[in-house]
Amino acid sequence: MLHEVPLERRTLHGHFSVDLEPVLTIDSGDTIAFACPNAGWYLPTGEQFEPRDYEVDAGHALVGPVDVRGARPGQVLEVRIDSLRVGTFGVTTAGGSQTDVNERLAVSELEEWRLDWELDADAETARDQHGREVSLRPFLGVLGMPPPEPGRHPTHPPRRSGGNIDCKELVMGTRLLLPIPVDRALFSAGDGHGRQGDGEVSQLAIECPIERAELTLTLTEELVLETPIAWTPNAWLTFGFDEDLDEAAAIATDAMLELMGREHGLERRDALALASLVVDLRVTQLVNGVRGVHAVLPHDAIRFTRMG
C-alpha cells in the first residue's frame, strides 16, 4: 500500500525521540511518499518553512516518525529507496565556521563561500552561478530511527540505527538495512542531497529540498545486525561510526567479515584475507562529529569456481 505523507507542521520534526507521536502507522512492506525541505528547512518553493521552534527543531527537517506495525528491537528494517526527485535549487558552502576540518584547511576564519545551484531533475544536472555543471546523484542524508533512551537526540550524528549517514551510494534502487532500536521503529527521513563526494569535506553536499521520495519499509527477522548495511546494484556496503576514524573503519570491516561469512559461507580469517584484496574502505563523512566509514564489496569481486 502507498501512503502519502503531507508536508505540514505535524509531519516535520528536527530531532529524534521515542516521545514523538507517529504521523502514521503502516504495515511491513508498505510504501511512504513525501516531499521534504532541505536541511535548513527551505521548502521546494524556496521559502523557509514556518512555524519552526528553533530549540526543538534545531536539526535537519525530517519527515515522520512512521510507526511500522509489529516492529520491535532485534528485528531489522529494510528501507528500499524506490524513487527520489530533487527540487529546483540547492546550496553548498565552504569555510566560515569552526570545525576540525576547516581548522586544518585554514578556512575557519575566512568568509563563508557559497555556491547556489539550479537543479534540473529531468536532465539530471546541477549548474552553479559561475556556469559550472555537475551531474545529479540524489540521495537522502538522514534515514533512521531514534535511540531507545528518552529525551531529545540531535539529528547530526549517525548511529547504529541509522540517522545522518550521509552516504552517497544510497541512491534510487538501493536497500538500506537498519537494526531496529525501539518498538514500532519510528522511522524518519530527510536531508536531501543533489550530489556529494565521499567525505563531504566542506561539511555540505548540494543541500536541496526533495520534491518527492518513495520508500518501502519492510521488517525482517532473518538478520541480526549491529550496524547498518546496504545492498546496491553494484555492491554490498557495511557501515562503521565512531568519533575515532580508525575505530569506525574497524567497525565497518568487522561488519563486512560478518556479511562475507553470511553471504558466502567464509570462515572469518578467510574472509579477512579476501577482504584485503577486494574490499574498499571509504570515508563516508568527516563532518558530523561521529566519523563514518563504509566498506564496499562489489558483487562480482569474488568468483566461485569448482576445483578439479
Helices and strands as residue ranges (DSSP letters): E 2-5, G 9-11, E 12-13, E 24-26, E 30-36, E 62-68, E 76-86, E 89-94, H 100-104, E 113-120, E 125-128, E 133-135, E 139-144, E 158-159, E 162-164, E 175-179, E 185-193, E 210-220, E 229-231, E 235-242, H 245-264, H 268-278, E 280-285, E 291-298
